[in-house]
Amino acid sequence: MSDLTFDFSRYPYLSADLSGTGGRIRSEPQDFQVEEVPAYTPSGEGEHLYLFIEKEGLTTRAVFEFIRDTLAVPEAGIGVAGLKDKRALTRQWISIPAKYEARVSRLEELPGVRILEQGLHSNKLRVGHLRGNRFKILIRDASEDARSRAEAVLRRLEAQGVPNYFGPQRFGIGGLNPQKGYELVTRGKGRGAPWLKKFLIASLQSLLFNDWLALRLGLGLYAQVVRGDVAKKHDSGGEFLVEDPQLENPRAARLEISAMGPLYGKRYFEAEGEARALEDQILERYRLRREQFAARKGARRVIRFPLGEWAVSEAPEGIWVSFFLPKGAYATAVLREVMKTNPDAGEIED
C-alpha cells in the first residue's frame, strides 16, 4: 500500500520543463504579505461593526482571543472570513457587535495590530465571506535570472491554471494526519473529540484528492475532461456532468471549464464512467472503499484555478512575486512551481 504520509515532493509540477528561481521565503514577516479581498464591504448601517485590520507576527486566533478576553466581546459575536498567517504582514476583516464600538480603539494595544478602516453592516462576518486573497511575497537568495524564470512559470500558470493541490498545513506536523484519518475510517470510531476526528478524516480526503490530481497530471488529463467527469464553469461556478468530452474539451483548453476531483463522502456530485474509474484507482491504492467515508459530507474540488493579477519585480534582496488567489487556494501551489522547491508547513499560510 502507498505511504499515507504527506510529502509534497512526490507530486509533479505543471511547469517541470521550466527552471525555478530557488531561494527562500519568510525570512522576515514583511516578506510575506497577504490582503483579504472581501465578498462585500460594509454597507454603512447595521448592527455589526466591521474592522479592517493589519497584523504582523500574530495569528488570527490571537486577535480573536484579545477581542474576547481583553475587550470583553462575547465569542459568539466575533466574526472572521478566514484565518491569516502568523509569520507575515496580513490585512483582513473582523466583525463585532456594533454596541462594543467604544472598546475598539483598545485593539491597537495588542502589539502588531493596526485598524485601517471600519464600517457598519447588517450581518456578522462568517467563514468563507471573501473572494480570495492578494499575496505579495519576497523570494530571497534567488537565482541571478530569477525574474525571467518566475515570469515564464507564471505565464504558464496563467494559461493553464494552477494545480489546486492542498498545501502542507492541511496535513499536520510531519504530514502524519492522513494516517490518523485512515485509521478512523478503516477501524471505526476511535477515541478523540468529534471535531478532531473530522479534521483528521478531512486530511485523508485532502491527500486522496492530491493523489487524484497528480494521477490526472501524469496521464495528460489535467487540462482535459473525460466522459463522466464533474466539471466546473470558472465564470459562473456551475457544475455539470460531462457527457461528450469531444464537445467540452475546447472549453477546457481555454480554461473556461475544469474537471473536479472527489473529497469522498456522502451527498455530493458523483462522477461516472471513465472519470469514476480514475477516482477508484486512488481508493484502490490505499485499499479504501467509498462507503467508508459515508459519515462525512462529500464535496468536489476543482483540479486547477486561474491565476490572476500576477506581477514580478526586482529588489536588492531578491524578487517580489504578487498574485491573486480565489478562496480555498493555497499560495504554496504557486510558490512551488515558481521556486521548484517545496516549502514546509512552517513557511506558508495557515
C-alpha positions, 0 to 999 in steps of 0.5 A, spaced: 500 500 500 502 507 498 505 511 504 499 515 507 504 520 509 504 527 506 510 529 502 509 534 497 515 532 493 512 526 490 507 530 486 509 533 479 509 540 477 505 543 471 511 547 469 517 541 470 520 543 463 521 550 466 527 552 471 525 555 478 528 561 481 530 557 488 531 561 494 527 562 500 521 565 503 519 568 510 525 570 512 522 576 515 514 577 516 514 583 511 516 578 506 510 575 506 504 579 505 497 577 504 490 582 503 483 579 504 479 581 498 472 581 501 465 578 498 462 585 500 464 591 504 460 594 509 454 597 507 454 603 512 448 601 517 447 595 521 448 592 527 455 589 526 461 593 526 466 591 521 474 592 522 479 592 517 485 590 520 493 589 519 497 584 523 504 582 523 507 576 527 500 574 530 495 569 528 488 570 527 486 566 533 490 571 537 486 577 535 480 573 536 482 571 543 484 579 545 477 581 542 474 576 547 478 576 553 481 583 553 475 587 550 470 583 553 466 581 546 462 575 547 465 569 542 459 568 539 459 575 536 466 575 533 466 574 526 472 572 521 472 570 513 478 566 514 484 565 518 491 569 516 498 567 517 502 568 523 509 569 520 507 575 515 504 582 514 496 580 513 490 585 512 483 582 513 476 583 516 473 582 523 466 583 525 463 585 532 457 587 535 456 594 533 454 596 541 462 594 543 464 600 538 467 604 544 472 598 546 475 598 539 480 603 539 483 598 545 485 593 539 491 597 537 494 595 544 495 588 542 502 589 539 502 588 531 495 590 530 493 596 526 485 598 524 485 601 517 478 602 516 471 600 519 464 600 517 457 598 519 453 592 516 447 588 517 450 581 518 456 578 522 462 576 518 462 568 517 467 563 514 468 563 507 465 571 506 471 573 501 473 572 494 480 570 495 486 573 497 492 578 494 499 575 496 505 579 495 511 575 497 519 576 497 523 570 494 530 571 497 537 568 495 534 567 488 537 565 482 541 571 478 535 570 472 530 569 477 525 574 474 525 571 467 524 564 470 518 566 475 515 570 469 515 564 464 512 559 470 507 564 471 505 565 464 504 558 464 500 558 470 496 563 467 494 559 461 493 553 464 491 554 471 494 552 477 494 545 480 489 546 486 493 541 490 492 542 498 498 545 501 502 542 507 498 545 513 492 541 511 496 535 513 499 536 520 506 536 523 510 531 519 504 530 514 502 524 519 494 526 519 492 522 513 494 516 517 490 518 523 484 519 518 485 512 515 485 509 521 478 512 523 475 510 517 478 503 516 477 501 524 471 505 526 470 510 531 476 511 535 477 515 541 478 523 540 473 529 540 468 529 534 471 535 531 478 532 531 476 526 528 473 530 522 479 534 521 483 528 521 478 524 516 478 531 512 486 530 511 485 523 508 480 526 503 485 532 502 491 527 500 486 522 496 484 528 492 492 530 491 493 523 489 487 524 484 490 530 481 497 528 480 494 521 477 490 526 472 497 530 471 501 524 469 496 521 464 495 528 460 488 529 463 489 535 467 487 540 462 482 535 459 475 532 461 473 525 460 466 522 459 463 522 466 467 527 469 464 533 474 466 539 471 466 546 473 464 553 469 470 558 472 465 564 470 459 562 473 461 556 478 456 551 475 457 544 475 455 539 470 456 532 468 460 531 462 457 527 457 461 528 450 468 530 452 469 531 444 464 537 445 467 540 452 474 539 451 475 546 447 472 549 453 477 546 457 483 548 453 481 555 454 480 554 461 473 556 461 471 549 464 475 544 469 474 537 471 473 536 479 476 531 483 472 527 489 473 529 497 469 522 498 463 522 502 456 522 502 451 527 498 455 530 493 456 530 485 458 523 483 462 522 477 461 516 472 464 512 467 471 513 465 472 519 470 469 514 476 474 509 474 480 514 475 477 516 482 477 508 484 484 507 482 486 512 488 481 508 493 484 502 490 491 504 492 490 505 499 485 499 499 479 504 501 472 503 499 467 509 498 462 507 503 467 508 508 467 515 508 459 515 508 459 519 515 462 525 512 459 530 507 462 529 500 464 535 496 468 536 489 474 540 488 476 543 482 483 540 479 486 547 477 484 555 478 486 561 474 491 565 476 490 572 476 493 579 477 500 576 477 506 581 477 514 580 478 519 585 480 526 586 482 529 588 489 536 588 492 534 582 496 531 578 491 524 578 487 517 580 489 512 575 486 504 578 487 498 574 485 491 573 486 488 567 489 480 565 489 478 562 496 480 555 498 487 556 494 493 555 497 499 560 495 504 554 496 501 551 489 504 557 486 510 558 490 512 551 488 512 551 481 515 558 481 521 556 486 521 548 484 522 547 491 517 545 496 516 549 502 514 546 509 508 547 513 512 552 517 513 557 511 506 558 508 499 560 510 495 557 515 
